[in-house]
Amino acid sequence: MNHFRIRAATPADLDAVLAFWKDAAEGTSITDDRDGIERLVARAPESLILAERDGAIAGTVIAGFDGWRCHLYRLAVHPAQRRLGIGTALLTAAEERFVRLGGRRGDAMVLNGNERAHHAWRAAGYGPQPQWTRWVKPLGDG
């Protein structure tokens, strides 16, 4: 059966989420640590959305809303759980959260070289904006 449950992460899930990202997410980030996701869940408790299947994390997405824009990060589905509708369900939950909060457009962080992700995002109705480039600067000692 392909049954899974979508829910917001709790502080008790955070170590499992970090371990999941090491297996399922493409690439790593300086914010992929306990302190980073602890702050995220404390500040916006419904922003880290999980898919659970058979008692384990099968997928994640971060649906961040800053009061103006809707940002999607860390959409990841475990390789053994792909093609079961988990990614679609996570994005639906994220988009519903955004609509409840008054958001009008979602944007996603997608690695340029992750072709599999490009197909998934396009299938979900998202598309790249070639006129934009992400500029970043690490802050502090991170």
TIKOL-488156 format. One record per residue (C-alpha): x, y, z. Coordinates in steps of 0.5 Angstrom, whole numbers, padded with zeros to 4 digits, always signed. Each point is the difference from the previous one (the first is absolute). Layout:
N
XYZ...
//
This chain:
142
+0000+0000+0000+0002+0007-0001-0003+0003+0006+0004+0006+0003-0002+0006+0005+0002+0007-0001+0001+0004+0006+0004+0006+0003+0007-0002+0003+0001+0000+0008+0006+0002+0004+0000-0008+0001+0001-0001-0008+0006+0004-0001+0006-0005+0001-0004-0005-0005-0001+0006-0005+0007+0001+0000+0002-0007-0001-0005+0000-0005+0003+0006-0004+0006-0004+0000-0003-0006-0004-0005+0004-0004+0001+0007-0001+0005+0002-0006+0006+0004+0003+0001+0003+0007-0001+0007+0003+0004+0004+0005-0007+0000+0004-0001-0008+0000+0001+0000+0007-0004-0001+0006+0000+0007+0002-0002+0003-0007-0006-0005+0000-0002+0001+0007+0000+0008-0001-0004-0002-0006-0005-0004+0004+0000+0005+0006-0002+0006-0005-0005-0003-0004-0002-0007+0002-0004-0002-0006+0006+0002-0005+0003-0007+0000-0005-0005-0003+0002-0007+0000-0003-0006-0003+0000-0007+0004-0001-0007-0003+0001-0006+0005+0002+0004+0006+0006+0003-0004+0001+0007-0003-0001-0001-0008+0000+0007-0002+0001+0007+0002-0001+0007-0002+0001+0007+0003-0006+0005-0001+0003+0007+0002-0004+0006+0000+0003+0007+0002-0007+0003+0000+0002+0003-0008+0002-0006-0004+0000-0008+0001+0006-0004-0001+0001-0007-0001+0006-0004+0003+0002-0007+0001-0005-0004-0004+0003-0007+0001-0003-0007-0001+0004-0006+0002+0002-0003-0006-0003-0007+0002-0007+0004+0000+0000+0004-0006-0005+0000-0005-0006-0001+0005-0003+0007+0000+0004+0002+0006+0004+0006-0003-0007+0002-0003-0004-0001+0007+0006+0004+0004+0000+0006-0006-0008+0000+0001+0001+0001+0008+0005+0005-0001-0005+0004-0005-0006-0001+0004+0004+0003+0006+0002+0006-0004-0007+0002-0002-0002+0000+0007+0005+0005+0001-0001+0004-0005+0005-0002-0005-0001+0001-0007+0006-0003-0004+0005-0006+0002+0007+0000-0002+0005-0006+0001+0007-0001+0001+0002-0005-0005+0008-0002-0002+0001+0001-0007+0003-0007-0001-0005-0004+0003-0004-0002-0006-0005-0004+0003-0002+0005+0005-0001+0005-0006-0005-0005-0003-0004-0001+0007+0000+0008+0001-0003+0001-0008-0005-0006+0001-0002+0004+0007-0001+0006-0005+0006+0004+0002+0005+0003-0005+0007+0003+0001+0001+0008-0001+0006+0000-0004+0001+0008+0001+0001-0001+0007+0007-0003+0004+0000-0002+0007+0005+0004+0004+0003-0002+0007+0004+0002+0005+0002-0005+0006-0002+0004+0007+0004+0000+0006+0005-0006+0001-0004-0005-0004
//
